Every structure is written in structure tokens, then in C-alpha cells.
């Protein structure tokens, strides 16, 4: 029985980000949403591509995802979409994360 796999061409990802940046212009911040491990692509593998394209902010769903990325060397701003729970506040500070306020 053959197992399935996913192959991601990081050069294509980089090219797609570049095209988006060119389309929206320099005055618009492009903030990729890479929640759920970049929808199964492997978020940590995107780090160098995002740095190369001067991405200054990324978006994830949970604080756990943000911590994994921060510990993997992501130094850009990381915005968490989900609601912050009281016991997570210390980690927001410890890992220099951004949360939304509604």
C-alpha cells in the first residue's frame, strides 16, 4: 500500500509572497497566516522564506503554535488569533507575542 506525502517547493512559496508584495505595494504589510503548522506544510520550514521576503509579522491561532515558532528561531512579530486565557499571559510576555483585543 502506497503512503501519500506532500512536497512543498519553498521557492514557489517565496515567489508567491513576492508577487503578493508587488501587487499590494510597499505601504501594505503582508502578514501570512501560518496556523495549524502552516496548514500541514510545516511552519518551521517557512522561516527562511519569510525572512528573505522581509515578512515582519506572522499570524497563528494558538499560543502553543506561537511558542513552537519562537523556539524555532522566528524573530518577527507573532500575532495570536485565539482568545488569551489568564494562565497564558506569562508566556505572552516571556515569548514576546502579540495578542488581539476585542
C-alpha positions in Angstrom: 0.0 0.0 0.0 1.4 3.3 -1.0 1.6 6.1 1.5 0.8 9.6 0.5 3.1 12.6 1.0 3.2 16.3 0.4 6.1 18.0 -1.3 6.4 21.8 -0.9 8.5 23.9 -3.2 9.8 26.7 -1.0 10.9 28.6 -4.0 7.4 28.8 -5.2 6.2 29.9 -1.8 8.8 32.7 -1.9 7.8 33.7 -5.4 4.1 33.8 -4.4 4.9 36.1 -1.5 6.9 38.3 -3.7 4.1 38.6 -6.2 1.6 39.5 -3.4 4.0 42.1 -2.1 4.4 43.6 -5.5 0.7 43.7 -6.1 -0.2 45.4 -2.8 2.7 47.8 -2.7 5.4 48.7 -0.2 3.0 50.6 2.1 1.0 47.4 2.9 2.1 44.9 5.4 1.8 41.3 4.3 1.0 39.1 7.3 0.9 35.4 6.4 -1.4 33.2 8.4 0.5 30.0 9.2 -1.7 28.5 11.8 -2.2 24.7 12.1 1.5 24.2 11.2 1.0 26.2 8.0 -2.0 24.1 7.2 0.2 21.0 7.3 3.1 22.4 5.2 5.4 22.7 8.2 5.6 26.2 9.6 9.1 26.0 10.8 10.3 25.3 7.3 9.0 28.6 6.1 11.2 30.7 8.4 14.0 31.4 5.9 11.5 32.2 3.1 9.6 34.6 5.3 12.9 36.3 6.3 14.0 36.5 2.7 10.8 38.3 1.8 11.1 40.7 4.8 7.9 39.5 6.4 7.7 41.3 9.7 4.6 39.7 11.2 3.0 36.2 11.0 -0.3 35.0 12.4 -1.1 31.8 14.2 -4.2 30.5 16.0 -2.8 29.4 19.4 -0.2 30.4 21.9 1.2 26.9 21.6 1.9 27.4 17.9 3.5 30.7 18.6 5.8 29.3 21.2 6.9 26.5 18.9 7.8 29.0 16.2 9.6 31.4 18.6 11.6 28.5 20.0 12.4 27.5 16.3 14.0 30.9 15.8 11.2 33.0 14.4 12.1 36.6 15.5 9.4 38.5 13.7 6.2 39.6 15.4 3.8 36.7 16.0 0.1 37.6 16.4 -2.2 35.0 18.1 -5.8 34.9 16.8 -7.4 32.9 19.6 -8.6 34.4 22.9 -5.9 34.6 25.5 -6.6 32.6 28.7 -5.5 34.0 32.0 -2.8 31.4 32.6 -1.2 32.1 29.2 -0.4 35.8 30.0 3.1 35.0 31.3 4.0 33.1 28.2 2.9 36.1 26.0 5.4 38.2 27.9 8.1 35.5 28.0 8.0 34.9 24.3 7.2 38.4 23.2 4.0 37.6 21.5 1.1 39.8 20.3 -2.5 39.1 21.2 -5.6 40.6 19.8 -8.0 42.7 21.8 -11.7 42.7 21.1 
